[in-house]
């Protein structure tokens, strides 16, 4: 650890630290720009500088003026003034600013060097764990990836904010949305009425697509994933515990080529099937859709794969899991209800961690079969009411011809929005075509 500390000592710039603090003392409005850079108390190499910055933020949050007198008084009240060198040391900071208008650049220097120090500590921790392993290689790799990803995500870590700051950010977002040519703020699904109802798939939210077996929940999830990758050009990870890569590829080729899925599955192709099939295959080159075929998928494994995509490509736009109840508990609790609840909470955390929408396909219980009206309800979510609580949106599927062979609505499926935390509930009728694609009726 000594070598790591020694190396980290070189990754600092005390002049930049003093210049940031001095700029704020000269003009407290500089603090807004410094905070925008993402600067935190622990980004300062010298602890005394971190304490001064914390005092400035506390005064700002309380609506009080920021100058060397108020900062010194705040530190005095907290018993920290002696730790920073007394009131004279605070006052001297004002004279350390080469150019007060460059406070953002100084803050960026301090923040970047803090990241370098964290990287040094992370690499030391990785080396120490690898040289005296207490666990298997998979766990070591998982820990290493977690440390590196935390560095990338550190600028977005949780922090206290004034309501007024959050409101101003939201007003800015609304202004951008109103000026944008996009119909909805989130990622589109390819089903326009659904996008209007949900506002698209929005960052940090968990969407549950639930249905009884053979209703088409995997199909609709894959269709949305393909649309986001192809039309939105968003990086997507589609994790399937039920479908193999081969099955997913078959469904993609059928949807894009127009060749009957049954002929693709059986390999009974006609000569005229090959041109559209090869065109569909060529069109998939470069499509930012990653497939994870793992019949024994656990939450830590899913997180590791999602992290790999985010780190290697800069961002993950959409995560799809098919399906929730088939996930494996890393440490089974003995209760399936508790295990599924843990999966649900974990997926919600992943949505926040990667700041992307997460779609979780879910099975419904047999209770729906016992009622005269087979349309699913929230209470039909299988194994856990926690799924309903964690989800920002619950989308349930219903096909009348599934229960009634003589139905007047053959081939139609209703998308029923039973929960929508940020919008209205509703129902959308869709029809599936020969290529297994759903579109509004």
C-alpha positions as CSV (number, residue, x, y, z in Angstrom):
1,X,0.0,0.0,0.0
2,X,3.0,2.3,0.6
3,X,3.9,2.3,-3.1
4,X,0.3,3.2,-4.0
5,X,0.3,6.1,-1.5
6,X,3.7,7.3,-2.8
7,X,2.5,7.2,-6.4
8,X,-0.8,8.9,-5.6
9,X,1.2,11.8,-4.0
10,X,2.4,12.7,-7.5
11,X,-1.2,12.9,-8.8
12,X,-2.1,16.2,-7.3
13,X,-1.9,19.9,-8.0
14,X,-2.2,22.0,-4.8
15,X,-2.0,25.3,-6.8
16,X,-5.1,24.3,-8.8
17,X,-6.9,23.3,-5.5
18,X,-6.1,26.7,-3.9
19,X,-7.1,28.5,-7.1
20,X,-10.6,26.8,-7.1
21,X,-11.2,27.8,-3.5
22,X,-9.8,31.3,-4.1
23,X,-12.0,31.9,-7.1
24,X,-15.1,31.0,-5.0
25,X,-14.0,33.3,-2.2
26,X,-13.6,36.2,-4.8
27,X,-17.0,35.5,-6.4
28,X,-19.3,32.9,-4.8
29,X,-21.2,32.5,-8.1
30,X,-18.1,30.5,-9.2
31,X,-19.4,27.7,-7.0
32,X,-22.2,26.8,-9.4
33,X,-19.7,26.2,-12.2
34,X,-17.4,24.2,-10.0
35,X,-20.3,21.9,-8.9
36,X,-21.3,21.5,-12.6
37,X,-17.8,20.0,-13.2
38,X,-18.7,17.4,-10.5
39,X,-16.1,18.5,-7.9
40,X,-16.6,16.8,-4.5
41,X,-15.1,17.3,-1.1
42,X,-12.9,14.2,-1.4
43,X,-11.5,15.2,-4.8
44,X,-9.1,17.5,-3.0
45,X,-5.7,15.9,-2.2
46,X,-5.1,18.1,0.8
47,X,-7.7,17.4,3.5
48,X,-7.8,21.0,4.6
49,X,-8.8,22.1,1.2
50,X,-11.6,19.5,1.2
51,X,-12.9,20.9,4.5
52,X,-12.9,24.5,3.2
53,X,-14.8,23.4,0.1
54,X,-17.4,21.5,2.3
55,X,-17.9,24.6,4.3
56,X,-18.5,26.7,1.2
57,X,-21.1,24.2,0.0
58,X,-22.8,24.2,3.4
59,X,-23.0,28.0,3.4
60,X,-24.4,27.9,-0.2
61,X,-27.1,25.4,0.8
62,X,-28.1,27.6,3.7
63,X,-28.4,30.6,1.5
64,X,-25.5,32.4,3.3
65,X,-22.8,34.5,1.8
66,X,-19.4,33.0,1.0
67,X,-16.2,34.9,1.8
68,X,-13.1,34.2,3.9
69,X,-14.9,35.5,7.1
70,X,-18.1,33.4,6.7
71,X,-16.1,30.3,5.8
72,X,-13.7,30.7,8.8
73,X,-16.7,31.2,11.1
74,X,-18.4,28.1,9.8
75,X,-15.2,26.0,10.3
76,X,-14.9,27.5,13.8
77,X,-18.4,26.4,14.7
78,X,-17.6,22.9,13.5
79,X,-14.3,22.8,15.4
80,X,-12.3,22.5,12.1
81,X,-10.7,25.9,11.8
82,X,-7.5,24.7,13.4
83,X,-7.3,21.8,11.1
84,X,-7.1,24.1,8.0
85,X,-4.5,26.4,9.5
86,X,-6.6,29.1,11.1
87,X,-8.4,32.1,9.7
88,X,-5.3,33.5,8.1
89,X,-4.9,30.3,5.9
90,X,-8.5,30.8,4.6
91,X,-7.9,34.4,3.8
92,X,-4.7,33.6,2.0
93,X,-6.6,31.4,-0.5
94,X,-8.0,34.5,-2.2
95,X,-4.5,35.5,-3.4
96,X,-3.8,32.2,-5.1
97,X,-6.0,32.8,-8.2
98,X,-4.0,33.3,-11.4
99,X,-7.3,34.1,-13.3
100,X,-10.6,34.1,-11.5
101,X,-12.5,33.4,-14.7
102,X,-10.8,30.1,-15.2
103,X,-12.3,28.4,-12.2
104,X,-13.9,25.7,-14.3
105,X,-10.6,24.7,-15.7
106,X,-9.0,24.6,-12.2
107,X,-11.9,22.5,-10.9
108,X,-11.5,20.1,-13.9
109,X,-7.8,19.7,-13.1
110,X,-8.5,18.8,-9.4
111,X,-11.3,16.4,-10.4
112,X,-9.2,14.6,-13.0
113,X,-6.3,14.2,-10.7
114,X,-8.6,12.8,-8.0
115,X,-9.8,10.2,-10.6
116,X,-6.1,9.3,-11.3
117,X,-5.5,8.7,-7.6
118,X,-8.6,6.6,-7.3
119,X,-7.4,4.6,-10.3
120,X,-4.1,4.0,-8.6
121,X,-5.8,2.8,-5.5
122,X,-8.1,0.6,-7.5
123,X,-5.2,-1.0,-9.4
124,X,-3.4,-1.6,-6.1
125,X,-6.4,-3.3,-4.7
126,X,-6.8,-5.5,-7.8
127,X,-3.1,-6.5,-7.6
128,X,-3.3,-7.2,-3.9
129,X,-6.4,-9.4,-4.4
130,X,-4.9,-11.2,-7.3
131,X,-1.5,-11.9,-5.6
132,X,-3.2,-13.5,-2.5
133,X,-6.5,-14.7,-4.0
134,X,-9.2,-15.7,-1.5
135,X,-11.8,-16.3,-4.2
136,X,-12.0,-17.6,-7.8
137,X,-10.9,-15.8,-10.9
138,X,-14.5,-14.9,-11.9
139,X,-15.0,-13.0,-8.6
140,X,-11.7,-11.3,-9.0
141,X,-12.6,-10.1,-12.5
142,X,-16.0,-9.1,-11.3
143,X,-14.4,-7.0,-8.5
144,X,-11.9,-5.4,-10.9
145,X,-14.6,-4.4,-13.4
146,X,-16.7,-3.0,-10.6
147,X,-13.9,-0.8,-9.4
148,X,-13.2,0.5,-12.8
149,X,-16.8,1.2,-13.6
150,X,-17.3,3.0,-10.3
151,X,-14.5,5.4,-11.5
152,X,-16.4,6.1,-14.7
153,X,-19.7,6.6,-12.9
154,X,-18.3,8.6,-10.0
155,X,-19.3,12.0,-11.4
156,X,-22.9,10.8,-11.2
157,X,-22.8,9.5,-7.7
158,X,-25.5,10.4,-5.2
159,X,-25.2,13.8,-3.6
160,X,-27.4,16.2,-1.7
161,X,-29.0,18.9,-3.9
162,X,-31.3,21.8,-3.3
163,X,-34.8,21.4,-4.7
164,X,-34.3,24.6,-6.7
165,X,-31.3,23.1,-8.4
166,X,-33.2,20.0,-9.4
167,X,-36.2,22.1,-10.6
168,X,-33.9,24.3,-12.7
169,X,-32.4,21.1,-14.3
170,X,-35.9,19.8,-15.1
171,X,-36.9,23.1,-16.6
172,X,-33.8,23.0,-18.8
173,X,-34.8,19.4,-19.8
174,X,-38.3,20.5,-20.7
175,X,-37.0,23.3,-22.8
176,X,-34.8,20.9,-24.7
177,X,-37.7,18.5,-25.2
178,X,-40.0,21.3,-26.5
179,X,-37.3,22.3,-29.0
180,X,-36.5,18.8,-30.1
181,X,-38.0,17.1,-33.2
182,X,-38.5,13.9,-31.1
183,X,-42.1,13.0,-30.5
184,X,-41.3,11.6,-27.0
185,X,-38.5,12.2,-24.5
186,X,-37.5,8.6,-24.1
187,X,-36.3,5.8,-26.5
188,X,-39.1,4.8,-28.9
189,X,-40.3,1.2,-28.9
190,X,-41.5,1.2,-32.5
191,X,-45.2,1.1,-31.4
192,X,-46.3,4.7,-31.6
193,X,-49.4,4.5,-29.4
194,X,-47.3,2.9,-26.7
195,X,-44.6,5.6,-27.0
196,X,-47.3,8.3,-26.6
197,X,-48.7,6.6,-23.5
198,X,-45.3,6.0,-21.8
199,X,-43.3,8.9,-23.2
200,X,-40.9,6.4,-24.5
201,X,-38.5,4.3,-22.5
202,X,-36.9,6.7,-20.1
203,X,-33.6,6.6,-18.3
204,X,-33.3,4.9,-14.9
205,X,-36.7,3.3,-15.0
206,X,-37.7,-0.4,-14.7
207,X,-40.3,-1.7,-17.2
208,X,-41.9,-5.0,-16.6
209,X,-43.5,-6.9,-19.5
210,X,-45.7,-9.6,-18.0
211,X,-47.9,-12.4,-19.5
212,X,-48.8,-16.1,-19.3
213,X,-46.6,-18.5,-21.4
214,X,-46.9,-18.3,-25.2
215,X,-48.5,-14.9,-25.2
216,X,-45.6,-13.3,-27.0
217,X,-43.7,-11.5,-24.2
218,X,-40.3,-12.5,-25.4
219,X,-41.2,-11.5,-29.0
220,X,-42.3,-8.0,-28.0
221,X,-39.2,-7.5,-25.8
222,X,-36.9,-8.6,-28.7
223,X,-38.8,-6.4,-31.1
224,X,-38.3,-3.3,-28.8
225,X,-34.6,-4.2,-28.4
226,X,-34.1,-4.5,-32.1
227,X,-35.9,-1.2,-32.7
228,X,-33.8,0.7,-30.2
229,X,-30.6,-0.7,-31.7
230,X,-31.6,-0.2,-35.4
231,X,-33.7,3.1,-35.3
232,X,-32.4,4.8,-32.1
233,X,-28.9,3.5,-32.7
234,X,-28.8,2.8,-29.0
235,X,-26.4,0.2,-27.4
236,X,-28.6,-2.7,-26.2
237,X,-27.9,-5.7,-24.1
238,X,-30.5,-8.5,-24.6
239,X,-30.0,-11.1,-21.9
240,X,-32.0,-14.3,-22.6
241,X,-32.2,-17.1,-20.1
242,X,-34.9,-18.9,-22.1
243,X,-34.0,-18.3,-25.8
244,X,-30.6,-19.3,-27.3
245,X,-28.6,-17.0,-29.6
246,X,-29.7,-19.2,-32.5
247,X,-33.4,-18.7,-31.7
248,X,-32.9,-14.9,-31.4
249,X,-31.1,-14.8,-34.7
250,X,-33.8,-16.8,-36.4
251,X,-36.5,-14.4,-35.2
252,X,-34.4,-11.4,-36.3
253,X,-33.9,-12.9,-39.8
254,X,-37.7,-13.7,-40.1
255,X,-38.7,-10.2,-39.1
256,X,-36.2,-8.5,-41.4
257,X,-36.4,-10.8,-44.4
258,X,-40.0,-11.6,-44.7
259,X,-39.2,-15.3,-44.9
260,X,-41.6,-17.5,-42.8
261,X,-40.2,-18.2,-39.4
262,X,-41.2,-21.9,-39.7
263,X,-39.1,-22.4,-42.8
264,X,-36.1,-20.7,-41.2
265,X,-36.5,-22.9,-38.1
266,X,-36.7,-26.1,-40.1
267,X,-34.1,-25.0,-42.7
268,X,-36.5,-25.6,-45.5
269,X,-35.7,-22.6,-47.7
270,X,-36.7,-21.9,-51.2
271,X,-34.2,-20.4,-53.7
272,X,-36.0,-17.0,-53.6
273,X,-35.6,-16.9,-49.8
274,X,-31.8,-16.4,-50.0
275,X,-31.6,-12.9,-51.3
276,X,-33.7,-11.3,-48.6
277,X,-32.1,-13.5,-45.9
278,X,-28.6,-12.4,-47.0
279,X,-29.7,-8.8,-47.1
280,X,-31.1,-9.1,-43.6
281,X,-27.9,-10.7,-42.4
282,X,-25.8,-7.9,-44.0
283,X,-28.0,-5.2,-42.4
284,X,-27.3,-6.7,-39.0
285,X,-23.6,-5.9,-39.3
286,X,-22.7,-3.1,-36.9
287,X,-26.1,-3.2,-35.2
288,X,-25.4,-2.2,-31.5
289,X,-27.4,-5.2,-30.1
290,X,-25.5,-7.5,-27.8
291,X,-26.9,-11.0,-27.0
292,X,-26.2,-12.7,-23.7
293,X,-27.2,-16.3,-23.9
294,X,-27.0,-17.7,-20.3
295,X,-29.3,-20.3,-19.0
296,X,-27.9,-19.9,-15.5
297,X,-27.9,-16.1,-15.3
298,X,-27.4,-14.4,-11.9
299,X,-27.6,-10.8,-11.0
300,X,-23.8,-10.3,-10.5
301,X,-23.1,-11.9,-13.9
302,X,-25.7,-9.7,-15.6
303,X,-24.2,-6.6,-13.9
304,X,-20.7,-7.6,-15.1
305,X,-21.8,-8.0,-18.7
306,X,-23.7,-4.7,-18.6
307,X,-20.7,-3.1,-17.2
308,X,-18.5,-4.5,-20.0
309,X,-20.8,-3.0,-22.6
310,X,-20.9,0.3,-20.9
311,X,-17.2,0.6,-20.4
312,X,-16.2,-0.6,-23.8
313,X,-18.7,1.4,-25.8
314,X,-19.1,4.4,-23.5
315,X,-22.7,3.9,-22.6
316,X,-25.5,1.3,-22.3
317,X,-28.8,2.6,-23.7
318,X,-31.2,-0.3,-22.9
319,X,-31.0,-3.6,-20.9
320,X,-33.5,-6.4,-21.5
321,X,-33.8,-9.5,-19.3
322,X,-35.9,-12.5,-20.5
323,X,-37.1,-13.5,-18.0
324,X,-37.1,-12.5,-14.3
325,X,-38.3,-15.8,-12.7
326,X,-35.6,-17.8,-14.4
327,X,-32.7,-15.9,-12.9
328,X,-30.5,-17.8,-10.5
329,X,-30.0,-16.6,-7.0
330,X,-26.3,-16.3,-6.1
331,X,-27.1,-17.1,-2.5
332,X,-30.6,-18.8,-2.4
333,X,-32.7,-17.7,0.5
334,X,-34.9,-20.8,0.5
335,X,-37.9,-18.7,-0.5
336,X,-38.6,-18.2,-4.2
337,X,-40.6,-15.1,-3.3
338,X,-37.6,-13.5,-1.6
339,X,-35.3,-14.5,-4.4
340,X,-37.5,-12.9,-7.1
341,X,-37.9,-9.8,-4.9
342,X,-34.1,-9.5,-4.8
343,X,-33.9,-9.8,-8.6
344,X,-36.5,-7.1,-9.0
345,X,-34.7,-4.7,-6.6
346,X,-31.4,-5.5,-8.3
347,X,-32.7,-4.7,-11.7
348,X,-34.1,-1.4,-10.4
349,X,-30.7,-0.6,-9.1
350,X,-29.1,-1.5,-12.4
351,X,-31.5,1.0,-14.1
352,X,-30.2,3.7,-11.8
353,X,-26.6,2.6,-11.9
354,X,-26.4,2.6,-15.7
355,X,-29.0,5.4,-16.1
356,X,-30.8,3.5,-18.8
357,X,-34.2,1.8,-19.1
358,X,-34.4,-1.8,-18.0
359,X,-37.0,-4.1,-19.5
360,X,-37.7,-7.2,-17.4
361,X,-39.9,-9.9,-18.9
362,X,-42.0,-11.6,-16.2
363,X,-44.3,-14.6,-15.9
364,X,-47.8,-14.3,-14.6
365,X,-49.3,-16.8,-12.1
366,X,-52.0,-19.3,-12.9
367,X,-54.5,-17.3,-11.0
368,X,-55.5,-15.5,-14.2
369,X,-56.7,-18.8,-15.6
370,X,-59.2,-19.2,-12.8
371,X,-61.2,-16.1,-13.6
372,X,-64.0,-15.7,-16.1
373,X,-62.2,-12.5,-17.3
374,X,-58.7,-13.6,-18.3
375,X,-57.3,-10.1,-18.6
376,X,-54.3,-10.0,-16.3
377,X,-54.1,-7.8,-13.2
378,X,-51.2,-6.6,-11.1
379,X,-52.0,-9.2,-8.5
380,X,-51.2,-11.9,-11.1
381,X,-47.5,-11.1,-11.1
382,X,-45.8,-14.4,-10.2
383,X,-43.8,-15.0,-7.0
384,X,-43.5,-11.5,-5.7
385,X,-45.5,-8.3,-5.1
386,X,-42.1,-6.6,-4.9
387,X,-42.0,-6.7,-8.7
388,X,-45.1,-4.5,-8.8
389,X,-43.6,-2.1,-6.2
390,X,-40.2,-1.8,-7.9
391,X,-41.5,-1.4,-11.5
392,X,-42.0,2.1,-12.8
393,X,-44.3,0.7,-15.5
394,X,-46.0,-2.7,-15.8
395,X,-47.1,-3.7,-19.3
396,X,-49.3,-6.8,-19.5
397,X,-50.2,-8.8,-22.6
398,X,-53.5,-10.4,-23.4
399,X,-54.6,-12.4,-26.5
400,X,-58.3,-13.3,-26.8
401,X,-57.6,-16.1,-29.3
402,X,-55.3,-17.8,-26.7
403,X,-58.3,-18.6,-24.6
404,X,-61.0,-18.7,-27.3
405,X,-60.1,-20.5,-30.6
406,X,-63.2,-18.9,-32.2
407,X,-62.3,-15.4,-31.1
408,X,-63.4,-12.5,-33.3
409,X,-59.9,-11.1,-32.9
410,X,-57.5,-13.7,-34.3
411,X,-53.8,-12.7,-34.2
412,X,-54.5,-9.6,-32.1
413,X,-52.8,-8.8,-28.8
414,X,-53.6,-6.1,-26.3
415,X,-50.8,-4.2,-24.5
416,X,-52.4,-3.3,-21.2
417,X,-50.5,-0.6,-19.1
418,X,-51.5,-1.6,-15.6
419,X,-49.0,0.7,-13.8
420,X,-47.3,3.8,-15.1
421,X,-45.6,5.8,-12.4
422,X,-45.2,8.9,-14.6
423,X,-48.2,8.8,-16.8
424,X,-51.6,7.4,-17.7
425,X,-52.9,3.9,-17.9
426,X,-54.3,2.5,-21.1
427,X,-54.7,-0.3,-23.5
428,X,-53.4,-0.7,-27.1
429,X,-54.5,-3.2,-29.6
430,X,-51.8,-4.7,-31.8
431,X,-51.7,-7.4,-34.5
432,X,-48.9,-9.9,-35.2
433,X,-47.9,-10.5,-38.8
434,X,-46.3,-13.5,-40.5
435,X,-42.9,-12.3,-39.6
436,X,-43.7,-12.2,-35.9
437,X,-43.8,-8.4,-35.6
438,X,-46.4,-6.5,-33.6
439,X,-47.9,-3.3,-34.9
440,X,-50.9,-1.2,-33.9
441,X,-54.3,-2.3,-35.2
